[in-house]
Amino acid sequence: MNDNSPPVCNYEGSDYQRSFWQEGGRAYEDAVEAVALKRLLPSSGEFMLEVGAGAGRNTPRYKNFKKVALLDYSRSQLEQARDRLGDDVRYLYVAADVYHLPFVSGLFDGATMIRTLHHMADPLLALSQIAEVLRPKAFFILEFANKRNMKSILRYHLRKQSWSPYSYEPVEFAALNFDFHPKAIRNYLKANGFSIIQQLTVSHLRVGILKKHVPFRLLVALDALLQRTGGLIQLSPSVFSLCRLEEEKSLPADGESVFKCPTCQTPIPGLGHDLRCSGCGAVWSFQDGIYDFRQK
């Protein structure tokens, strides 16, 4: 780790799960994302990485996997996830920086990154870290906030916003909150060895008046129909991409280690206690069921 690392969006101490998802009128968004994940997730798997797990909103949807590693920078979010999900041995709770993942190479046979890339100041670096910890041919489900959505297109042509939805560079509409152009995302994925297998467009009907007056089940059903258009064009505010890692990456350094030191990359064997790196001497804590690999 070094001082040149990209900034990290930290939800430490936030009540985001309650204020945004439970009490923020987001039942429609949650339901249509569940539809997309059900369509894209494989029927089974061994060990999956959930990047940006937060308070574990999506984690129960990965029930077909034998083990899931929940990764988030915020320890308090992981504490909320652990309170909800419990001490099930299927779950591994890890507080860490996505730019310095503390896992050995080739560990996971799948990963998801939902509502997380939009906080990435360096998406290429984040995706390269994810690719490194995946096995060859592993799946990866990426959700991104789409700058070329219908609302932004209309606002741009009505001169109510200054930035163009057609340009490829990300737009930072708030601090560490980015929208991306679909072609830019395709380029980021290709640069890191991923090929896109399927795309779904999600949250087409994310409009207050519709959410208020259209019956909930009808709204979700309509969005579920519209999701299939994602293979042709992406005009919704959210896009889900099912990808496969085509380029072969390094295999795990040994069969005993899950973690590696994020400072010096040395594999660290063992689980269930504080971890000391034999390479640089760094100690990474394990407390209340959560491993903490954040920079000291």
Secondary structure, DSSP 8 states (H G I E B T S, - for coil): --TTS------TT--HIIIIIITTT-HHHHHHHHHHHHHHS-S-EEEEEEET-TTTSSGGGGTTEEEEEEEES-HHHHHHHHHHH-S-TTEEEEE--GGG--B-TT-EEEEEE-S-GGG-S-HHHHHHHHHHTEEEEEEEEEEEEBSS-HHHHHHHHTTS-SS-TTSSS-EEEETTEEEB-HHHHHHHHHHTTEEEEEEEEE-TT--HHHHHHS-HHHHHHHHHHHGGGGGT---SSEEEEEEEE-S-----S-SSEEEE-TTT--EEE--SS-EE-TTT--EEEEETTEEE----
